[in-house]
Amino acid sequence: MTNPLQFIQQVRAEVSKVTWPTRREVMLTTAMVFVLASLTALFFSLVDLGIRSALTAVLGMFG
């Protein structure tokens, strides 16, 4: 078991090894997430509309 001082030194050494993203990388990644989430929402909305239309047509034939 290490003492608290050694632990803090080890944590600081590990944190100094971290490569932080640049502002541009963060903005680009955020934009990509929003675009892909929008495309996914559009896709599932269209699939839902198609299933609803098909189900309405099938039920309309029997009703």
C-alpha positions in Angstrom: 0.0 0.0 0.0 1.4 3.4 -1.0 1.2 6.5 1.1 -1.0 9.4 0.1 1.9 11.6 -1.1 3.2 8.8 -3.4 -0.3 8.3 -4.7 -0.8 12.0 -5.5 2.6 12.0 -7.3 1.7 9.0 -9.4 -1.7 10.5 -10.3 0.0 13.8 -11.4 2.5 11.8 -13.5 -0.3 9.9 -15.2 -2.4 13.0 -15.8 0.6 14.7 -17.4 0.6 11.8 -20.0 -2.9 12.6 -21.1 -3.3 14.1 -24.6 -6.1 16.6 -24.4 -8.1 17.3 -27.6 -7.9 20.7 -29.1 -10.9 23.1 -29.3 -11.2 22.3 -33.0 -11.3 18.6 -32.4 -14.0 19.0 -29.7 -16.1 21.2 -31.9 -15.8 18.9 -34.9 -16.6 15.8 -32.9 -19.6 17.5 -31.3 -20.9 18.6 -34.7 -20.5 15.0 -36.0 -22.5 13.7 -33.1 -25.4 16.1 -33.7 -25.4 15.3 -37.5 -25.4 11.6 -36.9 -28.1 11.8 -34.2 -30.2 13.9 -36.6 -29.7 11.4 -39.4 -30.6 8.5 -37.1 -33.8 10.3 -35.9 -34.8 10.9 -39.5 -34.2 7.3 -40.5 -36.3 5.9 -37.6 -39.0 8.4 -38.3 -39.2 7.3 -41.9 -39.2 3.6 -40.9 -42.0 4.3 -38.3 -44.0 6.2 -41.0 -43.6 3.3 -43.4 -44.6 0.6 -40.9 -47.6 2.8 -39.8 -48.7 3.2 -43.4 -48.3 -0.5 -44.2 -50.2 -1.5 -41.1 -53.0 1.0 -41.8 -53.3 -0.4 -45.4 -53.4 -4.0 -44.2 -55.9 -3.3 -41.5 -58.0 -1.2 -44.0 -58.3 -4.2 -46.3 -59.9 -6.3 -43.5 -62.0 -3.5 -41.9 
